[in-house]
Amino acid sequence: MFATINTGPHSSAQGPRVTEAADGRVTMSTGRGTLTGFPVGRLAPMGV
């Protein structure tokens, strides 16, 4: 399954989902490494 995550205030990344953390963050593969962030369309929990 593919995921889209926010990587900054004005950027995002898409790729195959590798893992999902308990706090809702998703780790995805970029082909050159991995990126972790909150999925687009989902609110980040307070205090993170």
N, C-alpha and C positions, 0 to 999 in steps of 0.2 A: 504494500500500500504506500502511495506517495503522500508526502506531507509538505505543507507550505508553512514556513516559520518566519517571524519577524527577526531580522538580524540587526536592526537599528531603527531610528525614527522614520526613515524614508527608504528602507530597503528590506527585501525579503529574499528567501531562497526556497527552492523546491528540490526534492529528491526522495529516494526511498527511505522509509521510516526504519530506523535500527532499533531504538528502545524508547520507552516512555517512562519518565520519572514520576514518583508519587505526587509531586507538586504540579504535574500537568505539563512540564516541559518535554519536548520531543527532541531526540537526537536523530539526525538524518545523515545519510552518506552523500558526499558531494562528488565522489569519484577521485578526489585528491586528498580526502580527509573526512572529518565529520564536523557538523555544526549543531549546536543545541540552542533552542529558544522556544518560546510559546507559540503554539499554532495560531495562524491567522484566524480571526473570527471568534477567538476565545479570550475572555478577560483574564489577565494575570491576577493571582491572589494578592491581597493587600500585604504590604511589608516585604515584598520580594524585590 
